[in-house]
């Protein structure tokens, strides 16, 4: 059932105020990975809770305790839970999102100040950290609530909200909270939830909306090579000692090949090759090699075959080397620091799990380091991982999302699996025993986690209509 015309009209006539609210949210640098900005994450949670309360949502802020990050003992940001509607005759939809963001500084290569929302009139881009990941989508739900409140319209479903402030830093404490609430049965916060909708991913391209039914899992590793007890000058110590950076680079080169092949024995072997039938699914998607090249900003795709590239993103594991810390700075040129650390992410697909992959990676790294005959020391940290997730896209939850997309965008959406990881999807599915879907707002070139992150104004506004229409389609489907 399409959304009421007055809802659509309200969204169209309140574009400026919606963008203004997004600007308020972007202005709060809620960087969960920074101890300095932890207070801003709390500020963002408080701001969001206030917004929900003003729109008639009953909320509760859940204290998750404390954790240690980079040697600092810090309070974990709260999970903001919300409810509106308690009609037993209506379905209940659980909405998840996160209000923390990735680090960003203009010196990283931004063309604008990251935490000042810039509205480009000529392109319609809304540029700012968090605009698409995930503040824009969260505010899309607030827009839906506002329209119904101001118009005096009754929501077609009951809504339950779960917004966290640590998604960009491992969602610490969230799984335990969800499992605990689910175990309370009728006394738990999520009692009566019929399905889950998450808007924390993106279209496959810039043209065609999609609905996502699968995500890769993740295993995270931090490698530290240590040697000398003080900084050393390369002129005085070059070719006289075992250098940590040399060991680290050699070790990293043993993990993944330039064509993406994972060199850790046994990891790629866990995943079976795609059948001809499965390849046909990827061949049918609206995608072109130029899409990934435009999103990457360079002609660097691993293959010219569309299905191969898409499977590399959706159904194959990957190993990415993310960064190296330590070494000479501009002020200490020629000096070699005591520690060199690299981090990497291993994206997992079924039947892989962190428990299966982590021992293989650690054992292999230790073996390869031993071959170097180095007197330096290697330390391997494997942080908390996440399981891959695949959902039933024939479920009525997906049927509602497909109908809503067709109503708003006038096209049939692509059904996709995504290369990123949102571990809470599987936690919701298993703990609550309900279907979970990803209904994205942004486009494939939004640049989440990157410089100049943006959300197109049209996607923000049409995406708000999509979220609202989805609720009406959920209500209309007989279960």
C-alpha positions, 0 to 999 in steps of 0.5 A, a space after each residue: 500500500 503506497 504511503 499517503 500523499 500528504 506524507 509525500 507532500 510533507 517531505 517535499 515541502 520540508 527539505 530545508 528543515 530536514 537538511 538543517 537537522 542533518 547539519 546539526 548532527 554532522 556538526 557533532 564529531 562523534 568519533 568513537 575511535 578517539 578518546 578525545 572525542 568520546 564526550 562528543 559521542 555522548 553528546 550525539 547520543 543525548 542529541 538523538 535521544 532528545 530528538 526522538 523524545 520530541 517526536 513522541 518516542 519513548 526512550 531509554 539510555 542504556 549504560 554499557 559500562 567502560 572499556 580500555 582503548 589505546 591505554 585509556 579507560 573510557 566509558 562506553 557510549 549508551 545504546 539509545 532504545 526507543 518505542 512508539 506504538 503498542 497496538 497488538 493488531 499492528 506489526 512491530 518493526 525494529 530499526 537499527 542505526 549508529 550515531 558514531 562516525 569515522 575519524 576525519 580531519 581536513 588535512 586528510 584530504 577533505 575539500 571542506 571542513 568534515 564536521 560542517 555540512 556543506 550543501 552544494 547547490 550545483 550538484 545537490 551533494 550534502 558533504 560532511 562526515 556521517 552524512 551517509 554513514 549513518 546520520 543521514 539514514 537515522 535522520 530519515 527515520 526522524 523525518 518520517 516520525 516528524 511528518 506523521 506527528 505534524 500531519 496527525 497521521 497514525 503510524 501504520 506499524 509499531 516502531 522499536 529503535 536501537 541506536 548505538 555509538 560504537 559501531 565504528 569501533 566494534 559495537 562493544 557491549 551491543 551483542 550482549 545487550 540484545 541477547 540479554 533483552 531477548 532472554 527476558 521474553 515478554 519483559 524484554 525491550 524487543 518483545 513483539 518485534 516482527 522484523 528488522 530494518 537497517 539503513 547502513 549501506 549503499 546502492 551498488 551504483 549511482 543509478 539503481 536502488 537496491 535491497 541487501 540480503 547478505 554481508 561479509 563477516 570480519 576478522 581484525 588483526 594488528 601486527 607489531 614488530 619491536 626491536 631497538 629500545 630507542 629511536 635509531 638514526 638510519 645513517 648510524 644504524 643502517 645495515 647494522 641491526 634488524 630493522 622492524 619496518 623491513 620485517 613488517 613489510 616482508 611479513 605483510 607481503 606474505 598475506 595477499 597477492 596483488 590480484 587479491 588472492 589470499 596467501 594464507 593456506 586454507 583460507 580461500 579453500 573454505 569457500 566453494 567456487 560459484 556455479 554457473 547459475 550463481 554467476 548468472 545472478 551477478 551478471 543480471 545486476 545493474 553494474 559496470 566496471 566503470 562503476 567501481 572505477 568511478 567510485 575508486 577514482 581510478 581505473 584499477 579494477 582487478 578484472 574487466 569481467 563484471 561478475 568476477 568483480 561483483 563476486 569479489 565484493 559480495 561472495 568472496 573473502 578478502 584481505 586488506 592491509 589498512 595502515 602502518 603506524 610508526 617510523 620517521 616523521 617530518 621532524 625526525 627524518 632518518 630516525 627509526 622508531 621502536 615499534 612498527 604496527 600494521 592493521 588489516 581486515 579479513 572479510 569473511 563469507 559463509 562458511 568462514 567464521 572468525 574462529 575458523 580463520 584466526 588460527 590459520 592467520 596467526 599460525 601462518 604469520 608466526 611461521 613466516 616471521 620465523 623464516 626471517 631469522 630476525 632478532 626482532 619480536 612479533 606480537 599479533 593481536 586478533 580483535 573481536 570479529 563478526 560473523 557473515 550474514 545471509 538472509 531470506 530475500 523471499 520473506 515478506 519483509 523483503 517483499 514490502 521493501 521491494 514494493 516500497 522501492 518500486 513505488 518511490 523510485 519506479 524501478 525494481 531494486 537490485 537484490 545484493 550482498 554487500 562487501 562490508 560488515 555489520 555484525 549486529 545483523 546476525 545477532 538480531 536474526 539469531 537472538 530475536 528469530 526474525 528476518 533482517 533486511 538492509 534498505 540503503 539510502 545512499 549511493 555507491 559513490 558516497 565515500 563512507 569512511 573516506 574523504 569528502 563523504 557525502 549524501 545526495 540531497 535527492 537520496 536523502 529526500 527520496 530515501 525518507 519517502 522510501 523508509 516511510 513507504 516501506 512501513 505502509 507496505 509492511 502493514 499491507 502484507 498478510 502474514 
